Amino acid sequence: MVRPARPEVRTQIVERAGALLARREPVTLRSVVAGTGVSTMAVYTHFGGMPGLLGAVRQEGFARLATRLATLATTDDPVADAAAAGAAYAATARRSPELYTLMFDGTLPLPDPAAADATLAHLVTAIRRAVEGGRLGADVDPAALAHELWMLGHGACMLLATGVLTFEQVEPTVTSGLAHLYRAAGDDAARARRSVRQGWARGLTGSA
């Protein structure tokens, strides 16, 4: 008899496999269930086998980020909304460091690339609103600026997730860098700093 899938077991196995991958340890049926109290059959029940598990591990990081982004309401300050999205990345890296690093491991399968793209699209949308609302220059390409912001933030998040730097070391540099990029894109310097400060705080708490 096939046992029904259980969400808590699925999460347990994903996190176990993610920890093994992040530490570059062998990932086998036995190693992923060792110490979990479930049998190797659980990998087939929840993922259909090892390839499905590896894809689920990479996808899980994006799913957790998307869940956090979904808690953030759209406000009348698109620059703050963009900063909040950046903070959501940082919060995800701090809360689930191993899964965060694996989100961007191209050696692992990614079952739903569109879901991953949607997390960046959240930032692009906020930047487009900032351009259309006159906060940023009319000649700013929302996708291009969003990628610049993402690369700045992602680099910091990887340093955080891999334990190279602490959150307290990363945060001031990232928020300062974000404000500089918004200023270079046409925003008022003081207003940019204020929006980044407010949006960042909102994104870390995951509040609307």
PyRosetta script that sets phi, psi and omega in degrees:
from pyrosetta import init, pose_from_sequence

init()
pose = pose_from_sequence("MVRPARPEVRTQIVERAGALLARREPVTLRSVVAGTGVSTMAVYTHFGGMPGLLGAVRQEGFARLATRLATLATTDDPVADAAAAGAAYAATARRSPELYTLMFDGTLPLPDPAAADATLAHLVTAIRRAVEGGRLGADVDPAALAHELWMLGHGACMLLATGVLTFEQVEPTVTSGLAHLYRAAGDDAARARRSVRQGWARGLTGSA")
pose.set_psi(1, 132.6)
pose.set_omega(1, 179.3)
pose.set_phi(2, -81.2)
pose.set_psi(2, 127.1)
pose.set_omega(2, 179.4)
pose.set_phi(3, -75.5)
pose.set_psi(3, 143.2)
pose.set_omega(3, 179.7)
pose.set_phi(4, -67.6)
pose.set_psi(4, 150.1)
pose.set_omega(4, 177.8)
pose.set_phi(5, -67.7)
pose.set_psi(5, 142.3)
pose.set_omega(5, 178.8)
pose.set_phi(6, -126.0)
pose.set_psi(6, 121.7)
pose.set_omega(6, -176.2)
pose.set_phi(7, -53.8)
pose.set_psi(7, -40.2)
pose.set_omega(7, -177.7)
pose.set_phi(8, -67.1)
pose.set_psi(8, -34.0)
pose.set_omega(8, 177.3)
pose.set_phi(9, -70.5)
pose.set_psi(9, -41.7)
pose.set_omega(9, 178.1)
pose.set_phi(10, -57.9)
pose.set_psi(10, -47.7)
pose.set_omega(10, 179.7)
pose.set_phi(11, -61.7)
pose.set_psi(11, -41.8)
pose.set_omega(11, -179.6)
pose.set_phi(12, -60.7)
pose.set_psi(12, -43.9)
pose.set_omega(12, -178.9)
pose.set_phi(13, -69.8)
pose.set_psi(13, -41.4)
pose.set_omega(13, 178.5)
pose.set_phi(14, -59.9)
pose.set_psi(14, -45.8)
pose.set_omega(14, -178.7)
pose.set_phi(15, -67.6)
pose.set_psi(15, -36.9)
pose.set_omega(15, 177.4)
pose.set_phi(16, -64.6)
pose.set_psi(16, -47.5)
pose.set_omega(16, 178.9)
pose.set_phi(17, -63.7)
pose.set_psi(17, -39.2)
pose.set_omega(17, 178.0)
pose.set_phi(18, -61.8)
pose.set_psi(18, -40.1)
pose.set_omega(18, 178.8)
pose.set_phi(19, -65.0)
pose.set_psi(19, -41.8)
pose.set_omega(19, 179.3)
pose.set_phi(20, -64.2)
pose.set_psi(20, -45.0)
pose.set_omega(20, 179.9)
pose.set_phi(21, -63.1)
pose.set_psi(21, -43.4)
pose.set_omega(21, -178.8)
pose.set_phi(22, -63.5)
pose.set_psi(22, -32.0)
pose.set_omega(22, 179.1)
pose.set_phi(23, -90.1)
pose.set_psi(23, 3.2)
pose.set_omega(23, -179.9)
pose.set_phi(24, 59.5)
pose.set_psi(24, 37.2)
pose.set_omega(24, 176.4)
pose.set_phi(25, -97.1)
pose.set_psi(25, 157.4)
pose.set_omega(25, -179.4)
pose.set_phi(26, -57.9)
pose.set_psi(26, 135.4)
pose.set_omega(26, 178.9)
pose.set_phi(27, -112.3)
pose.set_psi(27, 103.7)
pose.set_omega(27, 180.0)
pose.set_phi(28, -128.4)
pose.set_psi(28, 171.0)
pose.set_omega(28, 177.3)
pose.set_phi(29, -55.1)
pose.set_psi(29, -44.4)
pose.set_omega(29, -177.1)
pose.set_phi(30, -71.7)
pose.set_psi(30, -39.2)
pose.set_omega(30, -176.0)
pose.set_phi(31, -68.8)
pose.set_psi(31, -32.4)
pose.set_omega(31, -176.8)
pose.set_phi(32, -77.6)
pose.set_psi(32, -19.7)
pose.set_omega(32, 178.5)
pose.set_phi(33, -103.4)
pose.set_psi(33, -6.7)
pose.set_omega(33, -179.6)
pose.set_phi(34, -58.5)
pose.set_psi(34, 124.8)
pose.set_omega(34, 177.6)
pose.set_phi(35, 81.5)
pose.set_psi(35, 1.0)
pose.set_omega(35, -178.2)
pose.set_phi(36, -94.3)
pose.set_psi(36, -19.1)
pose.set_omega(36, -178.7)
pose.set_phi(37, 84.3)
pose.set_psi(37, 8.0)
pose.set_omega(37, 177.2)
pose.set_phi(38, -117.4)
pose.set_psi(38, 161.2)
pose.set_omega(38, -178.4)
pose.set_phi(39, -87.6)
pose.set_psi(39, 168.3)
pose.set_omega(39, 178.6)
pose.set_phi(40, -63.3)
pose.set_psi(40, -23.6)
pose.set_omega(40, 179.0)
pose.set_phi(41, -61.5)
pose.set_psi(41, -23.8)
pose.set_omega(41, -179.8)
pose.set_phi(42, -61.9)
pose.set_psi(42, -30.5)
pose.set_omega(42, 178.5)
pose.set_phi(43, -64.1)
pose.set_psi(43, -38.4)
pose.set_omega(43, 178.2)
pose.set_phi(44, -74.6)
pose.set_psi(44, -38.2)
pose.set_omega(44, -179.4)
pose.set_phi(45, -61.7)
pose.set_psi(45, -42.8)
pose.set_omega(45, -173.9)
pose.set_phi(46, -94.5)
pose.set_psi(46, -25.4)
pose.set_omega(46, -172.7)
pose.set_phi(47, -130.9)
pose.set_psi(47, -6.3)
pose.set_omega(47, -179.2)
pose.set_phi(48, 77.5)
pose.set_psi(48, 3.4)
pose.set_omega(48, 180.0)
pose.set_phi(49, 133.8)
pose.set_psi(49, -176.7)
pose.set_omega(49, -175.7)
pose.set_phi(50, -64.7)
pose.set_psi(50, -42.5)
pose.set_omega(50, 178.4)
pose.set_phi(51, -58.3)
pose.set_psi(51, -40.9)
pose.set_omega(51, 178.4)
pose.set_phi(52, -65.2)
pose.set_psi(52, -36.2)
pose.set_omega(52, 178.1)
pose.set_phi(53, -65.9)
pose.set_psi(53, -44.7)
pose.set_omega(53, -178.9)
pose.set_phi(54, -62.1)
pose.set_psi(54, -40.0)
pose.set_omega(54, 176.7)
pose.set_phi(55, -65.6)
pose.set_psi(55, -38.7)
pose.set_omega(55, -179.5)
pose.set_phi(56, -66.3)
pose.set_psi(56, -34.7)
pose.set_omega(56, 179.1)
pose.set_phi(57, -63.2)
pose.set_psi(57, -46.4)
pose.set_omega(57, -179.7)
pose.set_phi(58, -67.8)
pose.set_psi(58, -39.7)
pose.set_omega(58, -178.1)
pose.set_phi(59, -68.3)
pose.set_psi(59, -30.9)
pose.set_omega(59, -175.3)
pose.set_phi(60, -60.0)
pose.set_psi(60, -39.0)
pose.set_omega(60, 178.6)
pose.set_phi(61, -60.2)
pose.set_psi(61, -43.8)
pose.set_omega(61, 178.6)
pose.set_phi(62, -66.8)
pose.set_psi(62, -35.9)
pose.set_omega(62, 179.2)
pose.set_phi(63, -64.1)
pose.set_psi(63, -41.1)
pose.set_omega(63, -180.0)
pose.set_phi(64, -68.9)
pose.set_psi(64, -38.5)
pose.set_omega(64, 176.8)
pose.set_phi(65, -64.6)
pose.set_psi(65, -44.3)
pose.set_omega(65, -180.0)
pose.set_phi(66, -61.2)
pose.set_psi(66, -38.1)
pose.set_omega(66, 178.5)
pose.set_phi(67, -63.1)
pose.set_psi(67, -40.9)
pose.set_omega(67, 179.7)
pose.set_phi(68, -69.4)
pose.set_psi(68, -42.0)
pose.set_omega(68, 178.3)
pose.set_phi(69, -61.2)
pose.set_psi(69, -34.3)
pose.set_omega(69, -178.1)
pose.set_phi(70, -67.2)
pose.set_psi(70, -18.6)
pose.set_omega(70, 178.8)
pose.set_phi(71, -79.9)
pose.set_psi(71, -11.4)
pose.set_omega(71, -174.3)
pose.set_phi(72, -91.5)
pose.set_psi(72, 120.0)
pose.set_omega(72, 179.3)
pose.set_phi(73, -76.8)
pose.set_psi(73, 152.5)
pose.set_omega(73, 172.8)
pose.set_phi(74, -80.4)
pose.set_psi(74, 128.9)
pose.set_omega(74, -178.8)
pose.set_phi(75, -114.6)
pose.set_psi(75, -175.4)
pose.set_omega(75, 178.2)
pose.set_phi(76, -86.8)
pose.set_psi(76, 8.8)
pose.set_omega(76, 177.2)
pose.set_phi(77, -120.9)
pose.set_psi(77, 90.7)
pose.set_omega(77, -176.3)
pose.set_phi(78, -65.2)
pose.set_psi(78, -28.2)
pose.set_omega(78, 177.4)
pose.set_phi(79, -67.7)
pose.set_psi(79, -41.6)
pose.set_omega(79, 175.7)
pose.set_phi(80, -64.9)
pose.set_psi(80, -36.8)
pose.set_omega(80, 178.4)
pose.set_phi(81, -63.6)
pose.set_psi(81, -39.8)
pose.set_omega(81, 177.9)
pose.set_phi(82, -66.0)
pose.set_psi(82, -40.8)
pose.set_omega(82, 177.7)
pose.set_phi(83, -64.6)
pose.set_psi(83, -36.6)
pose.set_omega(83, 177.8)
pose.set_phi(84, -63.7)
pose.set_psi(84, -38.6)
pose.set_omega(84, 177.3)
pose.set_phi(85, -63.6)
pose.set_psi(85, -41.2)
pose.set_omega(85, 177.0)
pose.set_phi(86, -62.1)
pose.set_psi(86, -40.5)
pose.set_omega(86, 178.7)
pose.set_phi(87, -65.9)
pose.set_psi(87, -31.2)
pose.set_omega(87, 177.6)
pose.set_phi(88, -64.0)
pose.set_psi(88, -37.6)
pose.set_omega(88, 174.3)
pose.set_phi(89, -60.9)
pose.set_psi(89, -47.0)
pose.set_omega(89, -178.3)
pose.set_phi(90, -63.3)
pose.set_psi(90, -40.5)
pose.set_omega(90, 179.6)
pose.set_phi(91, -64.6)
pose.set_psi(91, -38.5)
pose.set_omega(91, 178.2)
pose.set_phi(92, -66.4)
pose.set_psi(92, -42.0)
pose.set_omega(92, 178.9)
pose.set_phi(93, -64.7)
pose.set_psi(93, -35.7)
pose.set_omega(93, -179.7)
pose.set_phi(94, -73.7)
pose.set_psi(94, -37.7)
pose.set_omega(94, -176.5)
pose.set_phi(95, -80.1)
pose.set_psi(95, -38.7)
pose.set_omega(95, -176.9)
pose.set_phi(96, -130.9)
pose.set_psi(96, 66.7)
pose.set_omega(96, -172.6)
pose.set_phi(97, -59.7)
pose.set_psi(97, -41.1)
pose.set_omega(97, -177.6)
pose.set_phi(98, -67.3)
pose.set_psi(98, -43.9)
pose.set_omega(98, 179.0)
pose.set_phi(99, -67.5)
pose.set_psi(99, -33.1)
pose.set_omega(99, 178.6)
pose.set_phi(100, -62.9)
pose.set_psi(100, -46.0)
pose.set_omega(100, -179.0)
pose.set_phi(101, -63.3)
pose.set_psi(101, -33.2)
pose.set_omega(101, -177.3)
pose.set_phi(102, -77.9)
pose.set_psi(102, -17.5)
pose.set_omega(102, 175.4)
pose.set_phi(103, -56.0)
pose.set_psi(103, -31.2)
pose.set_omega(103, -173.1)
pose.set_phi(104, -112.3)
pose.set_psi(104, 22.6)
pose.set_omega(104, 176.2)
pose.set_phi(105, -91.4)
pose.set_psi(105, 101.4)
pose.set_omega(105, -176.8)
pose.set_phi(106, -68.6)
pose.set_psi(106, -8.2)
pose.set_omega(106, 177.0)
pose.set_phi(107, -80.0)
pose.set_psi(107, -11.9)
pose.set_omega(107, 179.9)
pose.set_phi(108, -98.3)
pose.set_psi(108, 147.5)
pose.set_omega(108, 177.2)
pose.set_phi(109, -69.3)
pose.set_psi(109, 152.8)
pose.set_omega(109, 177.1)
pose.set_phi(110, -127.5)
pose.set_psi(110, 99.3)
pose.set_omega(110, -173.8)
pose.set_phi(111, -58.8)
pose.set_psi(111, -36.0)
pose.set_omega(111, -175.2)
pose.set_phi(112, -130.5)
pose.set_psi(112, 80.7)
pose.set_omega(112, -179.7)
pose.set_phi(113, -59.7)
pose.set_psi(113, -30.4)
pose.set_omega(113, -178.6)
pose.set_phi(114, -62.6)
pose.set_psi(114, -35.5)
pose.set_omega(114, 178.6)
pose.set_phi(115, -66.3)
pose.set_psi(115, -35.5)
pose.set_omega(115, 177.0)
pose.set_phi(116, -68.1)
pose.set_psi(116, -43.6)
pose.set_omega(116, 179.3)
pose.set_phi(117, -61.2)
pose.set_psi(117, -32.3)
pose.set_omega(117, -177.0)
pose.set_phi(118, -65.1)
pose.set_psi(118, -28.5)
pose.set_omega(118, 179.0)
pose.set_phi(119, -67.9)
pose.set_psi(119, -39.1)
pose.set_omega(119, 176.4)
pose.set_phi(120, -72.7)
pose.set_psi(120, -33.7)
pose.set_omega(120, 179.3)
pose.set_phi(121, -60.8)
pose.set_psi(121, -29.8)
pose.set_omega(121, 177.0)
pose.set_phi(122, -58.6)
pose.set_psi(122, -42.2)
pose.set_omega(122, 179.3)
pose.set_phi(123, -71.5)
pose.set_psi(123, -41.7)
pose.set_omega(123, 179.6)
pose.set_phi(124, -59.3)
pose.set_psi(124, -41.4)
pose.set_omega(124, -179.8)
pose.set_phi(125, -61.2)
pose.set_psi(125, -43.4)
pose.set_omega(125, 179.5)
pose.set_phi(126, -63.8)
pose.set_psi(126, -41.2)
pose.set_omega(126, 179.3)
pose.set_phi(127, -66.5)
pose.set_psi(127, -40.0)
pose.set_omega(127, 178.8)
pose.set_phi(128, -61.4)
pose.set_psi(128, -41.0)
pose.set_omega(128, 177.6)
pose.set_phi(129, -63.6)
pose.set_psi(129, -36.8)
pose.set_omega(129, 179.2)
pose.set_phi(130, -66.5)
pose.set_psi(130, -36.9)
pose.set_omega(130, 177.3)
pose.set_phi(131, -69.2)
pose.set_psi(131, -48.1)
pose.set_omega(131, -178.0)
pose.set_phi(132, -65.5)
pose.set_psi(132, -28.3)
pose.set_omega(132, 179.9)
pose.set_phi(133, -88.3)
pose.set_psi(133, 0.7)
pose.set_omega(133, 176.8)
pose.set_phi(134, 85.9)
pose.set_psi(134, 3.0)
pose.set_omega(134, 177.2)
pose.set_phi(135, -70.8)
pose.set_psi(135, -33.6)
pose.set_omega(135, 179.6)
pose.set_phi(136, -117.5)
pose.set_psi(136, 163.3)
pose.set_omega(136, -176.5)
pose.set_phi(137, -61.2)
pose.set_psi(137, 146.3)
pose.set_omega(137, -178.1)
pose.set_phi(138, -64.9)
pose.set_psi(138, -21.7)
pose.set_omega(138, -178.6)
pose.set_phi(139, -90.1)
pose.set_psi(139, 3.4)
pose.set_omega(139, -179.3)
pose.set_phi(140, -74.7)
pose.set_psi(140, 130.8)
pose.set_omega(140, 175.0)
pose.set_phi(141, -86.1)
pose.set_psi(141, 111.0)
pose.set_omega(141, -175.6)
pose.set_phi(142, -55.8)
pose.set_psi(142, -41.6)
pose.set_omega(142, -179.1)
pose.set_phi(143, -66.7)
pose.set_psi(143, -41.2)
pose.set_omega(143, -179.2)
pose.set_phi(144, -65.8)
pose.set_psi(144, -45.0)
pose.set_omega(144, 179.5)
pose.set_phi(145, -66.6)
pose.set_psi(145, -39.3)
pose.set_omega(145, 178.5)
pose.set_phi(146, -59.8)
pose.set_psi(146, -39.0)
pose.set_omega(146, 177.9)
pose.set_phi(147, -67.8)
pose.set_psi(147, -37.8)
pose.set_omega(147, 176.6)
pose.set_phi(148, -62.4)
pose.set_psi(148, -45.5)
pose.set_omega(148, 179.1)
pose.set_phi(149, -63.8)
pose.set_psi(149, -41.7)
pose.set_omega(149, -179.5)
pose.set_phi(150, -63.7)
pose.set_psi(150, -42.9)
pose.set_omega(150, -179.3)
pose.set_phi(151, -64.9)
pose.set_psi(151, -39.5)
pose.set_omega(151, 176.3)
pose.set_phi(152, -61.6)
pose.set_psi(152, -51.9)
pose.set_omega(152, -177.4)
pose.set_phi(153, -67.5)
pose.set_psi(153, -39.8)
pose.set_omega(153, -178.2)
pose.set_phi(154, -65.0)
pose.set_psi(154, -40.2)
pose.set_omega(154, 177.4)
pose.set_phi(155, -58.9)
pose.set_psi(155, -43.5)
pose.set_omega(155, 178.8)
pose.set_phi(156, -65.9)
pose.set_psi(156, -40.2)
pose.set_omega(156, -179.6)
pose.set_phi(157, -64.7)
pose.set_psi(157, -36.7)
pose.set_omega(157, 178.5)
pose.set_phi(158, -68.2)
pose.set_psi(158, -38.1)
pose.set_omega(158, 175.6)
pose.set_phi(159, -63.2)
pose.set_psi(159, -36.1)
pose.set_omega(159, 177.6)
pose.set_phi(160, -71.1)
pose.set_psi(160, -48.8)
pose.set_omega(160, -175.6)
pose.set_phi(161, -65.2)
pose.set_psi(161, -31.6)
pose.set_omega(161, -179.0)
pose.set_phi(162, -90.8)
pose.set_psi(162, 1.5)
pose.set_omega(162, 175.0)
pose.set_phi(163, 80.2)
pose.set_psi(163, 11.4)
pose.set_omega(163, 179.1)
pose.set_phi(164, -70.3)
pose.set_psi(164, -41.3)
pose.set_omega(164, 178.0)
pose.set_phi(165, -128.7)
pose.set_psi(165, 155.6)
pose.set_omega(165, 175.5)
pose.set_phi(166, -85.1)
pose.set_psi(166, 165.3)
pose.set_omega(166, 177.4)
pose.set_phi(167, -61.2)
pose.set_psi(167, -38.4)
pose.set_omega(167, -179.5)
pose.set_phi(168, -64.2)
pose.set_psi(168, -27.3)
pose.set_omega(168, 176.7)
pose.set_phi(169, -81.8)
pose.set_psi(169, -34.6)
pose.set_omega(169, -176.2)
pose.set_phi(170, -76.2)
pose.set_psi(170, -44.0)
pose.set_omega(170, -169.2)
pose.set_phi(171, -55.0)
pose.set_psi(171, -52.8)
pose.set_omega(171, -175.8)
pose.set_phi(172, -64.2)
pose.set_psi(172, -34.6)
pose.set_omega(172, 179.4)
pose.set_phi(173, -68.7)
pose.set_psi(173, -42.1)
pose.set_omega(173, -179.7)
pose.set_phi(174, -66.1)
pose.set_psi(174, -48.1)
pose.set_omega(174, -178.0)
pose.set_phi(175, -64.2)
pose.set_psi(175, -37.3)
pose.set_omega(175, 175.9)
pose.set_phi(176, -64.8)
pose.set_psi(176, -43.3)
pose.set_omega(176, 179.5)
pose.set_phi(177, -63.4)
pose.set_psi(177, -39.7)
pose.set_omega(177, 178.2)
pose.set_phi(178, -62.2)
pose.set_psi(178, -45.7)
pose.set_omega(178, 179.9)
pose.set_phi(179, -61.4)
pose.set_psi(179, -38.4)
pose.set_omega(179, 178.6)
pose.set_phi(180, -64.4)
pose.set_psi(180, -41.2)
pose.set_omega(180, -179.5)
pose.set_phi(181, -66.6)
pose.set_psi(181, -40.0)
pose.set_omega(181, 177.6)
pose.set_phi(182, -65.2)
pose.set_psi(182, -40.3)
pose.set_omega(182, 178.3)
pose.set_phi(183, -62.8)
pose.set_psi(183, -43.4)
pose.set_omega(183, 179.6)
pose.set_phi(184, -64.6)
pose.set_psi(184, -25.6)
pose.set_omega(184, -179.9)
pose.set_phi(185, -86.9)
pose.set_psi(185, 2.0)
pose.set_omega(185, 173.8)
pose.set_phi(186, 116.6)
pose.set_psi(186, -2.4)
pose.set_omega(186, -178.9)
pose.set_phi(187, -79.4)
pose.set_psi(187, 156.7)
pose.set_omega(187, 173.4)
pose.set_phi(188, -68.4)
pose.set_psi(188, 137.4)
pose.set_omega(188, -173.3)
pose.set_phi(189, -59.9)
pose.set_psi(189, -49.7)
pose.set_omega(189, -178.1)
pose.set_phi(190, -65.7)
pose.set_psi(190, -39.7)
pose.set_omega(190, -179.6)
pose.set_phi(191, -67.0)
pose.set_psi(191, -38.6)
pose.set_omega(191, 178.7)
pose.set_phi(192, -63.0)
pose.set_psi(192, -45.3)
pose.set_omega(192, 179.2)
pose.set_phi(193, -61.0)
pose.set_psi(193, -41.7)
pose.set_omega(193, -179.7)
pose.set_phi(194, -64.9)
pose.set_psi(194, -44.4)
pose.set_omega(194, -179.7)
pose.set_phi(195, -64.6)
pose.set_psi(195, -42.0)
pose.set_omega(195, 178.7)
pose.set_phi(196, -62.3)
pose.set_psi(196, -44.7)
pose.set_omega(196, -179.6)
pose.set_phi(197, -60.6)
pose.set_psi(197, -46.3)
pose.set_omega(197, -178.1)
pose.set_phi(198, -70.2)
pose.set_psi(198, -44.3)
pose.set_omega(198, -179.1)
pose.set_phi(199, -67.1)
pose.set_psi(199, -39.9)
pose.set_omega(199, -179.7)
pose.set_phi(200, -61.2)
pose.set_psi(200, -45.3)
pose.set_omega(200, 179.6)
pose.set_phi(201, -61.6)
pose.set_psi(201, -39.8)
pose.set_omega(201, -179.6)
pose.set_phi(202, -67.4)
pose.set_psi(202, -40.6)
pose.set_omega(202, -179.4)
pose.set_phi(203, -67.8)
pose.set_psi(203, -31.5)
pose.set_omega(203, 179.5)
pose.set_phi(204, -70.9)
pose.set_psi(204, -37.1)
pose.set_omega(204, -179.0)
pose.set_phi(205, -84.0)
pose.set_psi(205, -16.6)
pose.set_omega(205, -178.7)
pose.set_phi(206, 72.0)
pose.set_psi(206, 22.8)
pose.set_omega(206, -179.1)
pose.set_phi(207, -94.3)
pose.set_psi(207, 158.8)
pose.set_omega(207, 178.6)
pose.set_phi(208, -74.9)
pose.dump_pdb("model.pdb")
